[in-house]
Amino acid sequence: MMDDVLTYLEEHYERHLEDLRTFVRIPSVSTEGQHAPDVRRAAEWVAARLSSAGLTDARVTDTPGHPVVTASWTNHPGAPTILVYGHYDVQPPDPLERWDSPPFEATERDGNMYARGVSDDKAPMLIPIRVTEAFLQARGALPINVKFLFEGEEEIGSPNLGAFVRDHAQQLQADFVLSADGGMWRADVPTLTVSARGLVALEFTVRGPGKDLHSGRHGGSLHNPLHAISRMVASLHGPDGRVSVEGFYDDVVPVSPAIRADTAALPFNDEAYLREVGAPATFGEPGYSTLERQWYRPTLELNGLWGGYTGEGAKTVLPSEAHAKITCRLVPGQDPDRIRERIEAHLRQHAPPGVTVTFEESRHGAPAYRIPPEHVGLRVAREAIRSVYGQDPLMVGMGGSIPICDTFRDALDMDTVFFSFAVGDENIHAPNEFFRLARFQEGARAWTAYFEALARSVDAVVTATR
Amino acid sequence: MMDDVLTYLEEHYERHLEDLRTFVRIPSVSTEGQHAPDVRRAAEWVAARLSSAGLTDARVTDTPGHPVVTASWTNHPGAPTILVYGHYDVQPPDPLERWDSPPFEATERDGNMYARGVSDDKAPMLIPIRVTEAFLQARGALPINVKFLFEGEEEIGSPNLGAFVRDHAQQLQADFVLSADGGMWRADVPTLTVSARGLVALEFTVRGPGKDLHSGRHGGSLHNPLHAISRMVASLHGPDGRVSVEGFYDDVVPVSPAIRADTAALPFNDEAYLREVGAPATFGEPGYSTLERQWYRPTLELNGLWGGYTGEGAKTVLPSEAHAKITCRLVPGQDPDRIRERIEAHLRQHAPPGVTVTFEESRHGAPAYRIPPEHVGLRVAREAIRSVYGQDPLMVGMGGSIPICDTFRDALDMDTVFFSFAVGDENIHAPNEFFRLARFQEGARAWTAYFEALARSVDAVVTATR
């Protein structure tokens, strides 16, 4: 019954691939103000692509930040309705010198496409658009109702999507969210992600003297902000890797024995992992495995640390300030604001004499997310993946965060099912990000199967979500 | 008797000032390879300026690095001979955004000239050239023999000047070195510098994973190089500011009670100092005053620390590496190579599991320098300064380093007298470096007096240095 749709997807593959190339060439870096026009250009490209797929109401809506793109096809009253979520913004490409090909060209090598954002989330979000086009062109209708919501601020924590979702609750209402963002755990085994960690971000500055000083003349008599910040951030962890901030673990809901057993059963070993990432040893909170540390335990990581002279050669400066960026990943039970306050208090308390510490205005925070294991949307996902890969997907956690899940649940009372065909090893947020092009078709077949299977599950959907 | 020379200096002041403007507009940044042509241009400018002063043998000599400029006037057999030392290279201007006027224009405000290198060392080294011109043009002769040696690598530790001096020992031989580099302690009281601290520089990299990773996916399971480097560099000092590296203080020759008494008698108080530098408190090795910490005690200072994402906004990266630059200031007794080895051993020992540490190839090191307090060159300097400022200069130490002093003593058995008219508060190695233009004349009068007074001291010179 899906043959007409699958045939259409095969026949239009080259054109859809060219679409992807065009899409990734737009440097829609949401974190950097200078790229705001590119982010808008990407939004307009997405809206145009939705229109060309056959959706008549595609539109770009402004927010106080980057725009939101929406569209819908809702001509099956009574059928299940999903809200497809994805994001068209990307991370900065730094460090540029470590890319083997330019980040905003679409370079294809060995069956992969290399570009910033191709895996996170441009190729994955393009797949449901392709599938919608295939249904509408090959058959004139979708088997279910589909709404689309693509944002341009995922990489900066979705600061404006919450208000947008609340303001457009009626328009966006669906049985649940099907997220094209997320990603499979590994390339060799299909997986479904059932949880994501929360996030809290901090940035602070340590100031000593009012101006940069000559370290020969002044060294040894003033507190060097680089010494101070080192001591402060070093105090955030014990030597064993456990976070030392008072109360950091207080509200953590412990991992259940069942989840720990499932995780231990996954095909994973530290040696292969260390080869993959090129690190000499694993390191982290005692008493947990690597996967448990990545998925089910909270973390505190420095993402940036800088001060003084960082160029070529020596410069004998005692700098006036030093800076650090921190993000924490949170698990169920931890409140982002409370964690932030505890870290700020810790750093203030550990600021030595002779320096002052100031925090940047609070940015985004999001609690952790977990979907009920028997959710109908998960069951259908399992079925769709089995139809493409011939085996049941394994249930896994996700180390990263999708803060909008919390908004969807709070504002629209909808759960989120992650259904992405990116893979976690595709260098997202790093140089040489890539996407496996075979998954551009596998994903399209899986989304096709999902739409069909969900249409057959109308009773379960109604029972579970209405 | 000096009136003809002083009159000449007055009459040609505007032209000499224009020379200074031209000189500081050449961005002769020796630490950055891209500026090598500018450094050469500065050398050629200096040689041309020596020629126009009336010196017939001015020349630019290549080294494996930046060139050396020499010239001489030695037509008084039997009279004292000095070797005038200075440097025409400058520090990088970073951070550029903190300059109030462009670093390589000559901006004059409130009697000061603002430019990178104007105080360190372009205006001070131009003064003896002006004075030589004045003697030769007004009188047809100098009262003593003068040789000039200007290098272009002082800011990178003079890596090639040692070999140059050894290779040209005969040509450069003099009774002692009179250095136009150095600087007065304060603007309100004339001083003579009788010691300089030594220097050793290190740079190292801490590596964890082989590539930058997503801190959401991988955070908490690998040692983040930023955490590791923070812990490592924090371990270099105790909480009280004392250096924790084993053996760091072992070979230090203690400060004599006489020097401590002299230093305590200087017009200095911490409160005024803190207002000057804009810091909330002094901080450093217990048991010593601020001036003792700056002049007579060894230090270990971070000059740069960096890794991860340092741009606008957040980037959730677990970086593959982190970097630090360190310099130590040394005092008599400390061997630069031995101190470097001890610090490297400390850092290796404190590198936690899951990371590796590698050191950049060793750069320059220099032991501390101290001139005998009764040196004839110092006595003449005291006399020359008294003739301009009407009071005896105070004897002070210098926190910074002039590594070439050690070379002059080792290779040519010559002491170095510091005779500079820069002032220590002129933002050298920092944004908004400036030079007090009144000192462009005061210095010229003092150098004129020095030449005359040294000519009268021929017997003392012969006794002391031949």
Interface residues (C-beta under 8 A of the other chain):
Chain A: T31 E32 G33 Q91 P92 D94 P95 R98 I156 G157 R197 L199 A201 E203 G208 P209 G210 K211 D212 L213 H214 S215 G216 R217 H218 G219 G220 S221 L222 H223 N224 L226 H227 I229 S230 R231 V233 A234 L236 H237 P239 G241 V277 G278 A279 P280 A281 T282 F283 G284 E285 T290 R293 Q294 R297 P298 T299 E301 L302 N303 G304 L305 W306 G307 G308 Y309 T310 G311 E312 G313 A314 K315 T316 V317 L318 P319 S320 A322 H323 K325 T327 R329 P352 P353 G354 V355 T356 R363 H364 M398 G399 G400 S401 G424 N427 I428 H429 A430 P431 N432
Chain B: T31 E32 G33 Q91 P92 D94 P95 R98 I156 G157 R197 L199 A201 E203 G208 P209 G210 K211 D212 L213 H214 S215 G216 R217 H218 G219 G220 S221 L222 H223 N224 L226 H227 I229 S230 R231 V233 A234 L236 H237 P239 G241 V277 G278 A279 P280 A281 T282 F283 G284 E285 T290 R293 Q294 R297 P298 T299 E301 L302 N303 G304 L305 W306 G307 G308 Y309 T310 G311 E312 G313 A314 K315 T316 V317 L318 P319 S320 A322 H323 K325 T327 R329 P352 P353 G354 V355 T356 R363 H364 M398 G399 G400 S401 G424 N427 I428 H429 A430 P431 N432
